[in-house]
Amino acid sequence: MYQRTLDQMDDLRAERDRARESYEIKSQFVSVVSHELRTPLTSIIGSLTLLRETDLSRNPESANRMLDIAHKNGQRLSKLINDLLDIQKMEARKMVYHFAPVDLSELITEAAQSITPYADKYNIVVKTVPPAIPLTIRADRERLMQVLDNLLSNAVKFSHCGGFIELGARLVDGCAVLEVSDHGIGISDDNRHLVFAKFSQVDNSDCRSFDGSGLGLSIARQIVEDHGASIDFESFPGKGTRFFAIFPLCDTEDDISIELPPRPVEAFDVAD
């Protein structure tokens, strides 16, 4: 009876810890999403209010500028919603992948071209380092582009103005390694556990210096792992960060769509 009581106490402690973890994650979710929704919505409403009260025929340049602000913030809201939907699909294991051979040289070129307009706003140069030999992996091209977009946008965001970031691939021990490097502020060891966590950011204060929902890297890691690959990073505070994903080389040319089986229910679900 004494042993059963001890076991019950252990179970109660474990349940308490799970409830506390769930509460903390939900609190982070409310804080981050509220911040990310409030800022663009305030900007959109302000721009539309000014448009309604302005004589557009007399000041067309101002009108175009306000429309541009509203459009950009609308895109920001759309990205947040898409990230939340992706997280929900991944939690339910309903994400569908269309696997096919992907040439990494072509992927690197496409990803660099896609991120360049964003990098230009911060005066950041995007450099590419194509593999010395052709490297082909089996992947969902669109989802892999999503991974690179998240990694590259983070690299730009945390770099110093006037600097550069690098996107490359190489062959290491029979595997393809896809790399994104910056020479920015870096990540301290104390914040390492936050990097791939949901709704968390290295700068997690109420007045963060960098925008973002804290979902991008969590989504990127799950996509990479669903490809049978792995992702990690190394960082030196004040010197920069290098993210790298290791993929097995492609050994088939068949296109395959895969819907992953349901995952066990976790302590927190976005739908809650």
Phi, psi and omega in degrees: 000320179297318180294320178297321178297318178297318179297319179296323178294321177297319179297319180295320178296317180297318179295321177298317180296320178294320178294320179295319178296317178299317180297317181295319180294318179295323178295319176297319180299312181297317182296311184291312183294321178300317179296314183289334176278318186296316185297306180292326179296318177299318179295317180296313180297319178297316180296316180293325178296316178296321178298319181293329185262000184256143173281100188295331181292334182270338184220067183294328181295318178296321179296316179297321180295317179293322176296321179296319178297314180297320180296314181297320180287330173296320177296323179296318177296319180299319179296318179299315180297317179297321178297317179297319178295320178297317178300317180298317178298319182292321178297323181272000182057043180249011178286129180255131179245140176249095185278139177201161177299133180234124177277123186290330177298315178294320180297317180298315180299315181295317181295320179296317178296323182292322185273345186303315179301322177292318180295325180299328180296333181255009181058044179249133178267134177260116179254142178245145178233087182294155180295149181292332177232157179300131178235126180235131178238161178265114188203165169272111188301315183295319180290326177292325174297324177296319177300311182295323178298318178295315181294317182290319179295324175294318180299318178295313186298324184259012177267164177276142179305134181089000181269201180212158174236161183232139176234124183206176177213151178204165179265124179225118177052042177078008179237156176270127179248119178260127189232142172230121184235145172228171180234044185261222191283339178077176182231129180283159179298329180296334182258006184300322183291346181273343192299312182258007181283149178288138175060023179240151177224155176300321174259094190252021181280171180290337178243065182294147178279341185234135179284161176145150183276345185079019181252335189305311184285329175295318177295317180301316180298317182294320178298315180299314181294327176292345175270007183072024182241184180223155179223143179204183179208160170229142185213149178230110182310129180085351183241336177131180185221143176235116172265140180218137177242134184250118183244143170290148179290153183290134177232015178211155177247013181277136173275127183226131173260132184232129171252121186285147180291158181300145176269157170300145180295132179265178184294335184223136178232137181304325183296340177295000000 
